[in-house]
């Protein structure tokens, strides 16, 4: 019998009545766009992270683009990001005409290597062709990047810092959320994420009031902000005025209602995911090429559980034949994909990234993975002789 890779239905059954009631409430209210549930969700997201502000948007990609737009990113600017992640992290940079500069990863955590970041910044500065502007660090597979070191480097070179927590919303480092270090943290509510809705959605979290206000304007066509209204006289309703170039990136009210219910059980689900991860590590450590390492002081939300194997493709075929799904994240690093070739470093420059892409394999991971099913997965992995 085949197992689900991520069992969203198990979660739905846990809170089915609450979800149904919340969705029906929105339908009955008729306030489908930026209804009161959206504002309440933003309030609760900020509180969850201990931050001052949260602004929702249509998806996790827009969440990355909005702060770059707010900072006036332009051609000739450089943004430093990992290549071992989903393409959205890098694709938002050429959207605005700027240049992504790819940084290698730490072999244990798969997150941005601070030493590689420093080296890439210094190379760009020495070349003098681009102006370093920002860093996008990714909380890959659910765990925090090394924010103390990355933030120190950003401060040294005067760079803005985005924490891309699309896979890691809820992760902490020494009890702090990524938004405690980053100028802005972004997330995705894609259904498969640890905190996911029933469609697309995203948000930013920040302690910068002016930045939050500007992002809120940019998500609705550059609308008039309270600061704009206080400093200028508008003779007509400013609702239809655009003071800056923005986009249409509003979170649907129904998705906010779903997320409010899921947020109530999110902390418990993180604990459940931790239990699954610990059981995987106990059964597989020392018996495969590698199991995930977590940064000291870090708490992962375990969006994925990724192991390494010398014969990754053979193991995946073996798992499939035994009814166990798996996923390869990421078989082709961003810098080797067609759209990124104009920005790519020489082959072999990102050695850890390129090696990881050949060995990693994600096993089923979700809060409701039972011990019997997990034992079946572990035993099937260990039974592979390839």
C-alpha positions, 0 to 999 in steps of 0.5 A: 500500500502506497503512503502519502508523502505529505498527509494533508488529509490527516490534518484536515480531519483533525480540524475539519469542523473548524475549517468548514465553519471558518470558510462558510463564515467568509462565504456568508460575509461576502468579504472575499478580498482583504476581509477582517480575517486577513487583518487578524491573521497578520496580527497573529503572525506578527505575534507568533514571531514576536515581531511588530508587523506582518503583511500578507500577500498572494504568494511566497514569491511576491513576498520576496519581490515586495521588499526588493521593490521597496528598497528600489532594487535596479540594474547593476545591483547584486543580491546574494542567495543560495543556489541550493533552493527553489528557483523563486529565491533567485528569480525575483532578482532579475525581475527587477533587472538586478543580478543574483550572485550565488553562494555555496551552502554548509554541508551539514545544514544545506543553508547558506555558508557565511564564509562563502557569502563573505567571499562572494561579496568581496569578489563583487566589490573587488570587480567593481561592476555591481553594487552589493545591495541585499542578501536572501538567506533561506531556511531550507528544509525547515531549519534556520540559517546562521543568522548571527554570522550572516547578519554581521556580514550584512552589517559590515558591508551595509546590505539588507537581509531577507530571511526566506522562511518559505520552508521554515516559518516557525523555526528558531535559533536560540529561541529567536525567530529569523525576523529578529535578525533580518530586515524582513522575513518572508514566507509561503503558505503553499499547501505543502508548507508546514503552515499552508493554506488551501491555495497560494498565499504568502506574508512578510514579517518585520520590525520596521514600521516604515518598511511594512507600510511601504510593502502594504502599499506595493501589494495593492498597486502602490496605494496611498499609505497613512503616511502619504495621507498625513503629508499630502492633501488629496481632494478626492478619495485616494482609493484609486490613486497609485503613488508608486509602481506596485502589484496586485498581491492580496491574500484571499480572505478564505485563505486567511480564515483557513490559516487562522485555524491552522495557526491554532495547532501549528505549535503542536504540529511542530512538536509532532514533526520533531518527534518524527525527525528524531525517530528517523535519525535514530533509525538511519544515522550511521546507516546512510551517507548522511542524515540532517544536521541542525545548527547549534541552538536551532529548532527546525519545523522539518518541512522535509526530512532529507537524507543522503545516499551514494546511490540516491536514484537507485534508492528512490527507485527501490522506495517507489517499488515498495509503495513509498514516495520520495522527492529529490530537492534539488536535482539541478541547482539554480545556477545550472538552470537555463534562466540563471546561466548568464549569472552562473559561476564556473562549474565546480565553484559551488562545490558543496551545492553541486555535491548535495544535488547528487545525493539528497533524497526527501522521505515522507514527513508530516506531523501525523506520520505514525510509528508503524508507517515510519518503521516501514520507511526506515526498514525499506531504506535499510533494505536497499542493497544498491 
